[in-house]
Amino acid sequence: MRGRKSRPLRIGPHDASILREIARSRSLPWYQVQRAKIVLLAARRVPNAEIARVVGCGVDTVRAARRRYLADGMRGLRDRPRSGRPPIYDIDVRLRIVATATSTPPEPDSQWTHRSIAEHLADSDGNGISASQVGRILGEADLRPHKIRGWLNRPDDPQFFTRAAGVCDLYLHPPADTVLLSIDEKTAIQAKHRKHPTRPAGRRRPGRREFEYVRHGTVSLIAALNVVNGFVHPKIIDKNNSVTFIDFLTEVNDLVDTDKNIHLIMDNGSSHTSKATRAWLAAHPRITVTYTPKHASWLNIVEIFFSILTRRVLQNAEFTSQAQLAKRILTFITHYDRTAKPFRWTYDGRPLTAT
C-alpha cells in the first residue's frame, strides 16, 4: 500500500533564516527546535519517514508539525494555549493577599512574612491558605514585602536641578586658566584583620574568609581630584573638622601656581560650610566654590575615585595597624596618579552617566 502524498511545504527566505537559527538553538524548548528541523527538512522534500528517522521522532509527529506550519506559519512552532487546571483561589483572594502584603503589619511585627499573611487571612475570613501558596501568588505579582530599598528625599529646593546642572556644566566645560578640584573626605576606614588566615580560591571553590576579625582603629582620608587630568592629591587626617579642612585648603592653595585660579566642588559638610572655612575662603579671592545641592553629594566626582579605592584596596584587604592602612592608601594613590585619566561625563537632563 502507498501512503497519502504530503502537501508540498514551501518556506520563504525570511522564515528559512529564522528556522535555521531555531534549529541550532541550545536554549529554546526542545519541541520548538524539533519542529523547526522538521519544517526545514520537509521544505527540501525529504519523505516523512526519513524526517522522523533523522530528527528522532514518530511519523505522526512529523505530519503534525507540517500541518501546524501550513496552517499557522511560524506560530505553529509553539504550543497552542491550554486551559489548564482552574485556579483554586479566585481574584478576590489574590487581591486580599496583595493588599495585606502592602499594608502595615500588626504590632509587634515590623514586616509581613508568607506565614503571617496566611495566618492573618485565615483569621479574617476563615478560609485557609498555605504560606507556600501566598508566596506563589506574591511571586506572580512580583511583590516582595521582605525587601526594602533605601532612598533619600530630595529637599524642597526649587533650584535643585539648576544647581545640579551647574555642577555638571563645570565638568563638561572647566573654566579657562583655572584648576578645577573636587574635594571630599572618606572617614572611618577600618583597619582590621581576620583572626585566621583567608584561604585562597580553588577549582570550583570560592575563597574562604574568617568571619571574626580584630579591629585596630580607623583612618580618615581627605582628597582633592583634579577634574581635568584625574590627578588625586591625598592627605591622611586625624580629625574631620574646620581646622583640618582649612589646613588642607592651605596646602592645595600652596601647590597651585599663583597665576591660576582655583575652583572647588564640594558638598555641604559641616567643615565645608563653617564660619571659619567661609572666612578663610573670603580671604583667598582666587578660590571659588560650587556646592553640590543638598542630598546630592553623589554629584561630587571624587566619590568615583573613593569607589575605586574601596574596590581595589580596602574591600578584601587586611591591616594590622592604622599606619599600615594609611601607607597602603597613599601608596595606591601614588601609583594611581602615574596613569591617572579624567572621568568623562554626559548630562542631558538625566542623572550623570559615565561614558
C-alpha positions in Angstrom: 0.0 0.0 0.0 1.2 3.5 -0.7 0.7 6.3 1.8 -1.1 9.5 1.1 1.3 12.0 -0.5 2.0 15.0 1.7 1.3 18.5 0.5 4.4 20.4 -0.7 5.9 22.7 2.0 7.3 26.0 0.9 9.1 28.5 3.1 10.3 31.9 2.3 13.8 33.2 2.8 12.9 35.1 6.0 11.2 32.1 7.6 14.1 29.9 6.5 16.6 32.1 8.2 14.7 32.1 11.5 14.0 28.3 11.3 17.8 27.6 10.9 18.5 29.8 13.9 15.9 28.0 16.0 17.2 24.5 14.8 20.7 25.4 16.1 19.5 26.8 19.4 20.6 25.2 22.7 18.3 27.3 24.9 14.9 27.2 23.3 12.4 24.5 24.2 13.2 21.2 22.5 9.8 20.9 20.9 10.4 24.2 19.0 13.8 23.0 17.9 12.4 19.7 16.7 9.6 21.3 14.8 12.0 23.8 13.1 14.1 20.8 11.9 11.1 19.0 10.6 9.9 22.0 8.6 13.4 22.6 7.1 13.7 19.0 6.0 10.1 19.0 4.7 10.9 22.1 2.6 13.7 20.0 1.0 11.1 17.4 0.0 12.5 14.8 2.4 10.0 12.0 2.9 8.2 12.0 6.3 9.7 8.6 7.3 13.2 9.8 6.6 12.5 13.1 8.6 11.3 11.0 11.5 14.4 8.9 11.4 16.8 11.9 11.2 15.0 14.0 13.9 14.3 11.1 16.2 10.5 11.2 16.4 7.4 9.4 15.1 6.0 9.9 11.7 2.8 11.3 13.3 4.8 14.0 14.9 6.3 14.9 11.5 2.8 15.1 10.0 1.5 17.2 12.8 4.4 19.7 12.6 3.9 20.1 8.8 0.1 20.7 9.3 0.8 23.3 12.0 3.2 25.2 9.9 0.9 25.1 6.8 -2.0 26.4 9.0 -0.2 28.9 11.3 3.2 29.6 9.8 5.9 30.4 12.4 3.4 30.5 15.1 2.8 26.8 14.5 6.2 26.0 16.1 4.8 27.0 19.5 2.3 25.0 21.6 -1.3 26.3 21.5 -2.6 27.8 24.7 -4.1 25.3 27.1 -6.8 25.9 29.6 -5.0 24.1 32.4 -6.5 23.4 35.9 -8.9 26.1 37.0 -7.4 28.3 39.8 -8.2 27.3 43.3 -8.1 30.9 44.6 -10.2 33.5 42.8 -9.2 37.1 42.1 -10.7 38.3 45.4 -8.3 36.1 47.4 -5.4 37.2 45.3 -6.3 40.9 45.8 -6.6 40.4 49.6 -3.1 38.8 49.7 -1.6 41.7 47.7 -3.5 44.3 49.8 -2.2 42.6 53.0 1.4 42.4 51.8 1.4 46.2 51.0 -0.2 47.2 54.3 1.4 47.8 57.7 1.6 44.6 59.8 0.1 44.5 63.2 2.4 45.1 66.2 4.9 43.9 67.3 5.9 42.6 63.8 7.7 45.1 61.6 7.2 43.2 58.3 5.0 40.6 56.7 6.1 37.0 56.1 4.3 34.5 53.9 3.2 32.6 57.1 1.9 35.7 58.9 -0.1 36.7 55.8 -1.6 33.3 55.6 -2.5 33.3 59.3 -3.9 36.9 59.0 -6.2 35.9 56.1 -7.3 32.7 57.9 -8.3 34.8 61.0 -10.1 37.4 58.9 -12.2 35.3 56.5 -12.0 31.8 57.9 -10.7 30.3 54.7 -7.4 28.5 54.9 -4.5 29.2 52.6 -0.9 27.9 52.9 2.2 30.1 53.3 3.6 28.5 50.2 0.6 29.5 48.2 0.9 33.0 49.4 4.5 33.0 48.2 3.5 31.8 44.8 0.7 34.4 44.4 3.1 37.2 45.5 5.7 35.9 43.2 3.3 36.0 40.2 2.6 39.7 41.2 6.4 40.3 41.5 5.8 41.6 45.0 8.4 41.0 47.7 7.4 42.6 51.0 10.5 41.4 52.8 12.8 43.6 50.7 13.5 47.2 51.5 15.5 49.7 49.3 16.7 52.8 51.0 16.2 56.2 49.4 16.6 59.9 50.3 14.0 62.5 49.7 15.1 65.4 47.6 14.8 68.6 49.6 12.2 71.1 48.7 14.6 73.2 46.7 13.3 74.9 43.6 16.8 75.4 42.4 17.9 71.8 42.8 18.1 70.8 39.1 19.5 74.2 38.2 22.3 73.8 40.7 22.9 70.1 39.7 23.1 71.2 36.0 25.6 73.9 37.1 27.9 71.2 38.6 27.7 69.1 35.5 28.4 72.0 33.3 31.6 72.6 35.2 32.7 69.0 34.5 31.9 69.5 30.8 33.4 72.9 30.4 36.1 73.6 33.0 36.9 77.3 33.4 40.0 78.5 31.5 43.2 79.2 33.5 41.6 77.5 36.5 42.4 74.4 38.4 39.0 72.6 38.9 39.1 70.4 42.0 36.6 68.0 43.5 37.1 67.7 47.3 35.7 65.4 49.9 36.6 63.2 52.9 36.4 59.4 53.3 36.2 58.9 57.0 36.3 55.9 59.5 38.1 53.5 57.2 38.6 50.4 59.4 42.0 48.8 60.0 41.2 45.2 60.7 42.4 41.7 60.1 40.8 38.3 60.4 41.5 36.0 63.3 42.5 33.2 61.0 44.2 33.4 57.5 42.0 33.6 54.5 42.0 30.5 52.3 42.6 31.3 48.6 40.1 30.2 45.9 40.5 26.8 44.3 38.9 24.9 41.4 35.1 25.0 41.8 35.6 26.6 45.3 35.5 30.2 46.3 37.9 31.8 48.6 37.1 31.4 52.3 37.4 34.2 54.8 37.1 34.0 58.6 34.0 35.8 60.0 35.6 37.2 63.1 38.2 39.9 62.9 40.3 42.2 65.2 40.0 46.0 64.9 42.9 48.3 65.1 41.2 51.7 64.8 40.2 53.8 61.9 41.8 56.1 59.3 40.3 59.1 57.6 41.3 60.5 54.2 40.7 63.8 52.5 41.4 64.1 48.8 41.2 66.7 46.0 40.7 65.3 42.5 41.7 67.4 39.5 38.7 67.1 37.2 40.8 67.9 34.1 43.6 65.4 34.4 42.3 63.0 37.1 45.3 63.5 39.4 44.5 63.0 43.1 46.1 64.9 46.0 45.5 63.0 49.3 46.1 63.6 53.0 45.6 61.4 56.0 43.8 63.3 58.7 43.2 62.7 62.4 40.1 64.8 62.8 37.4 65.9 60.3 36.8 69.5 61.4 37.2 73.0 60.1 40.8 73.3 61.3 41.8 70.2 59.4 39.9 71.2 56.3 41.4 74.7 56.3 44.9 73.2 56.7 44.2 71.0 53.6 42.9 74.0 51.6 46.0 75.9 52.5 48.1 73.0 51.3 46.2 72.9 48.0 46.5 76.7 47.6 50.3 76.5 48.0 50.5 73.7 45.4 48.7 75.5 42.6 50.6 78.1 40.6 49.8 81.6 41.6 48.9 82.6 38.1 45.9 80.3 38.1 42.6 80.4 39.8 41.1 77.5 41.8 37.6 76.3 41.6 36.4 73.8 44.3 33.4 71.5 44.0 32.3 70.1 47.4 29.3 69.0 49.4 27.6 70.8 52.3 29.5 69.1 55.1 29.9 71.0 58.3 33.6 71.6 57.9 33.0 72.9 54.3 30.4 75.4 55.3 31.6 76.5 58.8 32.2 80.2 59.6 35.9 79.6 59.8 36.0 78.0 56.4 33.9 80.7 54.8 36.2 83.3 56.4 39.3 81.6 55.0 37.8 81.4 51.5 36.8 85.1 51.6 40.5 85.9 52.4 41.6 84.0 49.3 39.7 85.5 46.4 41.3 83.4 43.7 39.4 80.4 45.1 35.8 79.9 44.0 33.5 77.3 45.4 30.5 75.5 44.0 28.5 73.4 46.5 26.5 70.4 45.3 22.8 70.6 46.1 21.7 69.2 49.5 21.3 65.4 49.4 23.2 65.3 46.1 26.8 64.7 47.2 26.9 61.9 44.6 27.4 64.7 42.1 30.9 65.2 43.6 33.2 63.4 41.1 35.8 62.5 43.7 33.2 59.9 45.0 34.1 57.8 41.9 37.7 57.7 43.0 36.7 56.7 46.5 34.7 53.8 45.0 37.8 52.7 43.0 39.9 52.9 46.2 37.4 50.8 48.1 37.1 48.1 45.4 40.8 47.8 44.7 42.4 48.3 48.1 40.0 48.3 51.0 37.3 45.7 50.3 39.2 42.5 50.8 42.5 43.5 52.3 43.6 43.1 55.9 45.5 45.6 58.0 47.2 45.0 61.4 47.6 48.7 62.2 46.4 52.2 61.3 49.9 53.0 60.0 49.8 50.0 57.6 46.3 51.0 56.3 47.4 54.7 55.8 50.6 53.6 54.0 48.6 51.3 51.7 46.1 54.0 50.8 48.9 56.6 50.0 50.9 54.0 48.0 47.9 53.2 45.9 47.2 56.8 45.2 50.8 57.4 44.2 50.5 54.5 41.6 47.1 55.7 40.6 48.4 59.2 39.8 51.0 57.8 37.4 48.4 56.7 34.9 45.5 59.0 36.1 43.0 59.9 33.4 39.9 62.3 33.7 36.5 60.9 34.1 34.2 61.6 31.1 30.7 62.6 31.8 27.5 63.5 29.9 24.4 65.3 31.1 21.2 65.6 29.1 18.6 66.2 31.8 19.1 62.7 33.3 21.4 61.7 36.2 25.1 61.7 35.3 26.3 58.7 33.5 29.9 57.8 32.7 30.9 57.4 29.0 
